[in-house]
């Protein structure tokens, strides 16, 4: 018999169950609002912080792994200062959201890019887009606080 796979101890913490996490933990179904996305990202950040603490407390780093979905992995990468990873995960999450749901995934992507551009000191790039979005109909009203935040940051 041939042994396949990884033959060393490996401790994996999976928390990539986007659908079950949002419905069972929060009771939300369907496409998330930007505020709901932020709340789930914050909850997953707590889980990730616990994982990092376990490694700091002695779990061997080379034996530890974490599995997360890219939608929320982007926020975690951003919090860790891994800006290129955050941008790549945000884009892949956007593409997957468009393909899998058939709905506009730009809201979540916009929030991810806002955070990323803020960390990169590149918020000025978003100002023209935010003005266009918020000048429109009421459907884009939730972005108005984002515009205010952006303009305050740029002042």
Legacy VTK file of the C-alpha trace (Angstrom):
# vtk DataFile Version 3.0
C-alpha trace
ASCII
DATASET POLYDATA
POINTS 155 float
0.000 0.000 0.000
1.300 3.438 -0.917
1.141 6.257 1.607
-0.321 9.381 0.074
-0.443 12.919 1.328
1.230 14.803 4.106
2.821 12.464 6.629
3.654 14.931 9.417
1.435 16.400 12.143
-0.641 19.270 10.797
-3.225 21.210 12.759
-5.798 22.907 10.535
-8.375 25.391 11.780
-11.107 25.602 9.143
-13.413 28.560 9.171
-14.288 28.890 5.541
-17.962 27.981 5.842
-19.355 31.307 4.692
-22.948 30.181 4.181
-23.397 28.161 7.353
-21.538 30.737 9.453
-23.721 33.613 8.294
-26.995 31.686 8.624
-26.373 29.703 11.819
-24.325 32.246 13.729
-26.042 35.436 12.585
-29.313 34.248 11.040
-28.653 36.031 7.718
-29.552 34.561 4.334
-28.806 35.677 0.817
-26.444 38.420 -0.245
-24.893 40.219 2.704
-25.008 43.965 3.150
-21.692 45.771 3.602
-22.406 46.105 7.349
-23.142 42.366 7.683
-19.968 41.540 5.765
-17.976 43.743 8.143
-19.548 42.044 11.172
-18.690 38.559 9.899
-15.158 39.705 9.053
-14.775 41.008 12.614
-15.958 37.678 14.046
-13.550 35.777 11.826
-10.760 38.139 12.878
-11.350 37.007 16.474
-10.974 33.389 15.348
-7.801 34.248 13.453
-6.394 36.133 16.441
-6.997 32.996 18.528
-5.111 30.953 15.963
-2.157 33.369 16.075
-2.207 33.257 19.884
-2.051 29.462 19.793
1.044 29.656 17.591
2.605 32.251 19.908
1.827 29.989 22.871
3.654 27.010 21.444
1.774 25.351 18.583
4.609 24.823 16.075
4.135 27.258 13.200
5.253 24.691 10.620
2.480 22.357 11.813
-0.303 24.941 11.927
-2.629 26.039 9.185
-5.824 27.976 8.785
-8.393 27.764 6.021
-10.640 30.719 5.268
-12.737 31.946 2.378
-11.236 34.739 0.331
-14.050 37.167 1.052
-13.085 37.298 4.709
-9.471 36.240 4.212
-8.944 39.586 2.492
-9.860 41.428 5.686
-7.542 39.226 7.711
-4.655 39.739 5.283
-5.291 43.477 5.446
-5.216 43.423 9.256
-1.912 41.533 9.093
-0.429 44.101 6.723
-0.274 41.667 3.788
-1.648 44.208 1.332
-0.895 42.337 -1.890
-2.586 39.214 -0.531
-5.576 41.292 0.578
-5.971 42.813 -2.891
-5.683 39.445 -4.642
-8.188 37.780 -2.301
-10.622 40.682 -2.637
-10.538 40.404 -6.429
-10.969 36.606 -6.427
-13.857 36.964 -3.981
-15.469 39.562 -6.240
-15.135 37.316 -9.285
-16.478 34.285 -7.425
-19.383 36.299 -6.053
-20.346 37.425 -9.542
-20.130 33.893 -10.945
-21.706 31.958 -8.095
-24.558 34.270 -7.159
-25.193 36.051 -10.447
-25.617 39.208 -8.399
-23.570 42.358 -8.131
-20.727 41.716 -5.697
-19.283 45.210 -5.969
-20.479 46.307 -2.516
-18.280 43.862 -0.642
-15.424 44.457 -3.063
-15.769 48.211 -2.605
-15.481 47.925 1.169
-12.442 45.681 0.851
-10.759 48.103 -1.555
-11.618 51.080 0.657
-9.759 49.453 3.557
-6.875 48.446 1.334
-6.487 51.852 -0.302
-6.645 53.470 3.130
-3.733 51.342 4.350
-1.821 52.114 1.152
-2.431 55.880 1.600
-4.183 55.824 -1.799
-7.704 56.916 -0.813
-7.620 59.816 -3.245
-8.005 57.267 -6.059
-11.457 56.355 -4.741
-12.868 59.870 -4.354
-14.144 60.247 -7.960
-15.820 56.837 -7.879
-17.407 57.509 -4.476
-18.798 60.837 -5.713
-20.395 59.133 -8.724
-21.872 56.323 -6.629
-23.306 58.576 -3.937
-24.701 61.162 -6.365
-27.111 58.589 -7.790
-30.361 57.166 -6.567
-31.306 56.046 -3.081
-30.088 52.503 -3.776
-26.546 53.752 -3.270
-27.370 55.729 -0.140
-25.447 53.319 2.109
-22.246 54.502 0.421
-22.715 58.092 1.562
-21.052 57.483 4.953
-18.150 55.970 3.030
-17.815 59.160 1.023
-17.863 61.226 4.203
-15.184 58.996 5.714
-13.108 59.236 2.573
-13.340 63.027 2.435
-12.449 63.361 6.121
-9.395 61.136 5.578
-8.302 63.243 2.607
-8.798 66.593 4.350
LINES 1 156
155 0 1 2 3 4 5 6 7 8 9 10 11 12 13 14 15 16 17 18 19 20 21 22 23 24 25 26 27 28 29 30 31 32 33 34 35 36 37 38 39 40 41 42 43 44 45 46 47 48 49 50 51 52 53 54 55 56 57 58 59 60 61 62 63 64 65 66 67 68 69 70 71 72 73 74 75 76 77 78 79 80 81 82 83 84 85 86 87 88 89 90 91 92 93 94 95 96 97 98 99 100 101 102 103 104 105 106 107 108 109 110 111 112 113 114 115 116 117 118 119 120 121 122 123 124 125 126 127 128 129 130 131 132 133 134 135 136 137 138 139 140 141 142 143 144 145 146 147 148 149 150 151 152 153 154
